[in-house]
Amino acid sequence: MVLPELLISTGGTPHDKWGSMKELLRTTDPVKLAMAHALLTNEGITSFQMDVHMSVLEGSIGILPRRLMVADADLAEACQILEDNEIGRE
């Protein structure tokens, strides 16, 4: 499923930019995830948060990590942004 805003932001079909997504960050810390997402958005990199609603399955105890995904083409720049802001993998 491709979200309509992703199609709008890439200006075309889902395969133009989002055909290959890579995991940038996996964390159980929602604050770290929100910060990373905000930093990337500020730099013009679109990111997608996955597994956000897994708390329904885990009982809201925070043991299942959430993932932040970016387009394959943006991965190197996104990694550098997170490194510059001292946001690392768990």
N, C-alpha and C positions, 0 to 999 in steps of 0.2 A: 504494500500500500504506500503510495506516495502522497504526501500532504500537499494540498493546493499551494500553500505559501512557498514550498520548496520549488515548485514549478515556476512560480512567479519570480522568485529570487534568482533562479538560474536562467530564466528567459527561454525555456524550451522544454524538451522532453526530460523525463527523469533520468535518462541515460546520458544526457549531455555532461552533467557534472556528478550526479549522485549514483552513477552506475556502479561505482566501487567505493564503498565506505570503509574506513579503518577506525579501529578503536583507539582513541587518544587517551582516555582516562577511565579507570574502573575504581570506584570508591563506595564506601558505605557512608561517607560524610556528605550530607546534602549541602552543607555550606561550601565545601570545597568544589562540589559539582557546580553550584550556582555561580561561584566566583570565576571558575574556569570558563563557563558559558558566557558570562558577562565580558570577560577579557577578550575572548574570541570575537564576540559580537562587536565590541568596540573597535577591533582591528579589521572588521569587514569580513570575517570568516564565519560562515554559517555552520552551526553545529546542531546535532540532534541528540536529545537525551533519551536513552533506551532503558527499559526495565524500571521506569519510574513507578509503575503501578504494581510492582511485585509485592508490595507490602500487604496486599490482599491475601496472597498465598502464604506469606511468612508470619502473619499475625501482627504486623507493625512493630517488630522488635529490632529491625535494622540489621539483619545478618546477611541479606542478599545484596551484593553490590549493584550499583547503577553504573551505566556506561555512557560516556560521551563520545559520539562518533563525529567524524569529519570526512569530507570528500578526500579521496586518495591524493588528489592534486594539492590539497591544502595541508597535508599531514606534516611535512617538514617545518613549514612556517608556524603551524599550531604548536608543535612540540617546542619550538624555540620560544614562543610566547609564554608557555607554561613554565619552561625552565627559567626564563628571565624573571618571572614572578614567583619563583620558588614553590611552584605547585607540582608535586611529583606523584608518581605512582605509589600505590600502597603495596 
